[in-house]
Amino acid sequence: MTAKPQILIGFDFGLRWIGCAVGQTLTGTASPQGAVTAKDGIPRWEDIDDLFARWQPNAIVVGLPLNMDGSKSEMSHRARKFGNRLHGRFGLPVHFADERLSSFEAKGDIIADSGSRDFKGQGVDSRSAVIILESWMRG
């Protein structure tokens, strides 16, 4: 018996912007949903609430920014705290995914798509969230 397809919301945690993506396990693909503004890592919760109301996800994936050697960083702890807050607020399972180089890959995609290195307004954070979510689904 195969598992029922699930809707997932993925996040690329940051102190000023938190990238968001929605994906589904049937195809293993995700799409960017923009970024939520944050102040010192605390998001505008009403924007997060709207995202959850719109998509009704089954689970959450949060990118875990590890150091290149795989060790945890201050940002790793903050991303984990964000994931724990999401779990407390929505009661859904939260998974953490190694996100090393996701922003680098997202910027590379933007350069390939547009030929520009001007990343403002290009959705780097939400593209990173797509990469995090799709990587986690590939497992």
DRENVEX-267776 format. One line per field, with one value per residue (C-alpha): residue number from 0; residue in three letters; x, y negated, z. Coordinates in Angstrom, 3 decimals. Example, Ala and Ser with C-alpha at 12.3 -4.5 7.8 and 13.67 -1.06 7.14 Angstrom:
i: 0_1
aa: ALA_SER
X: 12.300_13.670
Y: 4.500_1.060
Z: 7.800_7.140
! end
This chain:
i: 0_1_2_3_4_5_6_7_8_9_10_11_12_13_14_15_16_17_18_19_20_21_22_23_24_25_26_27_28_29_30_31_32_33_34_35_36_37_38_39_40_41_42_43_44_45_46_47_48_49_50_51_52_53_54_55_56_57_58_59_60_61_62_63_64_65_66_67_68_69_70_71_72_73_74_75_76_77_78_79_80_81_82_83_84_85_86_87_88_89_90_91_92_93_94_95_96_97_98_99_100_101_102_103_104_105_106_107_108_109_110_111_112_113_114_115_116_117_118_119_120_121_122_123_124_125_126_127_128_129_130_131_132_133_134_135_136_137_138
aa: MET_THR_ALA_LYS_PRO_GLN_ILE_LEU_ILE_GLY_PHE_ASP_PHE_GLY_LEU_ARG_TRP_ILE_GLY_CYS_ALA_VAL_GLY_GLN_THR_LEU_THR_GLY_THR_ALA_SER_PRO_GLN_GLY_ALA_VAL_THR_ALA_LYS_ASP_GLY_ILE_PRO_ARG_TRP_GLU_ASP_ILE_ASP_ASP_LEU_PHE_ALA_ARG_TRP_GLN_PRO_ASN_ALA_ILE_VAL_VAL_GLY_LEU_PRO_LEU_ASN_MET_ASP_GLY_SER_LYS_SER_GLU_MET_SER_HIS_ARG_ALA_ARG_LYS_PHE_GLY_ASN_ARG_LEU_HIS_GLY_ARG_PHE_GLY_LEU_PRO_VAL_HIS_PHE_ALA_ASP_GLU_ARG_LEU_SER_SER_PHE_GLU_ALA_LYS_GLY_ASP_ILE_ILE_ALA_ASP_SER_GLY_SER_ARG_ASP_PHE_LYS_GLY_GLN_GLY_VAL_ASP_SER_ARG_SER_ALA_VAL_ILE_ILE_LEU_GLU_SER_TRP_MET_ARG_GLY
X: 0.000_1.405_1.258_-1.355_0.137_0.861_1.098_4.233_5.303_9.025_10.928_14.336_14.801_16.473_16.631_14.998_13.286_11.897_11.499_8.388_7.546_4.711_5.246_3.495_4.837_3.026_5.399_8.128_8.021_7.582_6.782_7.924_5.416_7.425_9.119_7.690_9.300_10.873_12.418_15.430_14.022_10.491_8.076_4.882_2.785_-0.346_1.454_2.410_-1.191_-2.475_-0.081_-1.258_-4.928_-4.505_-2.559_-3.688_-0.356_0.223_3.788_6.493_10.127_12.543_16.021_18.754_21.743_24.698_28.337_30.172_31.736_28.228_28.422_25.599_25.707_23.843_21.519_20.908_19.638_17.436_16.003_15.242_13.496_11.429_10.476_9.471_7.282_5.619_4.934_3.456_1.304_-0.022_0.439_1.989_5.103_8.223_11.190_14.580_16.655_20.311_20.250_23.958_24.445_20.707_21.030_24.107_22.151_19.146_21.372_22.875_19.376_18.558_21.738_20.935_17.316_17.858_21.562_21.555_23.446_20.991_19.237_16.960_13.372_14.403_13.004_16.249_14.724_11.652_13.758_15.988_12.874_11.941_15.423_15.248_11.780_12.507_15.806_14.025_11.348_14.056_15.410
Y: 0.000_-3.405_-6.403_-9.047_-12.124_-14.945_-18.719_-20.132_-23.665_-24.365_-27.258_-28.822_-30.511_-33.918_-36.828_-39.346_-37.103_-33.586_-31.948_-29.810_-27.013_-24.520_-21.043_-17.741_-14.256_-12.784_-14.478_-15.490_-19.050_-22.408_-25.962_-29.237_-31.167_-34.317_-35.353_-36.444_-39.405_-38.785_-40.889_-39.152_-35.806_-36.354_-36.229_-38.132_-35.274_-36.466_-35.819_-32.310_-31.733_-32.767_-30.344_-27.450_-28.364_-28.470_-25.198_-23.040_-21.188_-17.771_-18.519_-21.184_-21.151_-23.748_-24.214_-23.716_-25.968_-23.821_-24.813_-23.308_-20.679_-19.603_-21.203_-23.293_-27.080_-29.840_-30.013_-26.249_-26.744_-29.650_-27.671_-24.757_-27.161_-28.493_-24.915_-24.192_-27.312_-26.157_-22.778_-24.420_-26.769_-24.315_-20.900_-19.405_-17.247_-19.335_-17.895_-19.562_-19.381_-20.182_-23.375_-23.907_-25.656_-26.068_-29.872_-29.432_-27.032_-29.395_-32.285_-30.039_-29.254_-32.981_-33.704_-30.834_-31.981_-35.729_-36.212_-38.775_-38.859_-41.391_-39.214_-41.887_-41.030_-37.688_-35.535_-33.948_-33.000_-31.294_-29.553_-28.303_-27.000_-25.099_-23.533_-22.582_-21.042_-19.118_-17.819_-16.613_-14.845_-13.067_-11.982
Z: 0.000_-0.911_1.365_0.703_-1.023_1.382_1.145_2.778_3.588_3.571_5.097_4.574_7.949_8.134_10.518_8.115_5.561_5.809_2.422_1.933_-0.487_-0.870_-2.219_-2.521_-2.177_-5.199_-7.645_-5.184_-6.483_-4.775_-5.794_-4.231_-2.117_-1.517_1.690_5.008_6.714_10.094_12.824_14.332_13.158_14.451_11.505_10.892_12.230_10.424_7.103_8.247_9.427_5.976_4.262_6.434_5.983_2.201_1.792_4.763_4.922_6.492_7.628_7.776_6.626_7.994_6.559_9.141_8.388_9.398_9.072_6.104_8.406_9.494_12.931_14.332_14.328_16.147_13.124_13.413_16.947_15.866_12.907_15.250_17.647_14.716_13.791_17.377_17.392_14.160_15.739_18.838_16.786_14.174_15.820_12.683_12.390_11.735_9.872_9.640_6.474_5.877_3.859_3.233_-0.111_-0.819_-1.137_-3.336_-5.564_-5.664_-6.766_-9.448_-10.714_-10.896_-12.850_-15.242_-15.682_-16.010_-16.680_-13.876_-10.598_-9.177_-6.608_-5.121_-5.884_-7.388_-4.600_-3.423_-0.066_-1.512_-4.179_-1.377_0.396_-2.797_-2.936_0.773_0.405_-2.799_-1.377_1.750_-0.314_-2.340_1.064
! end
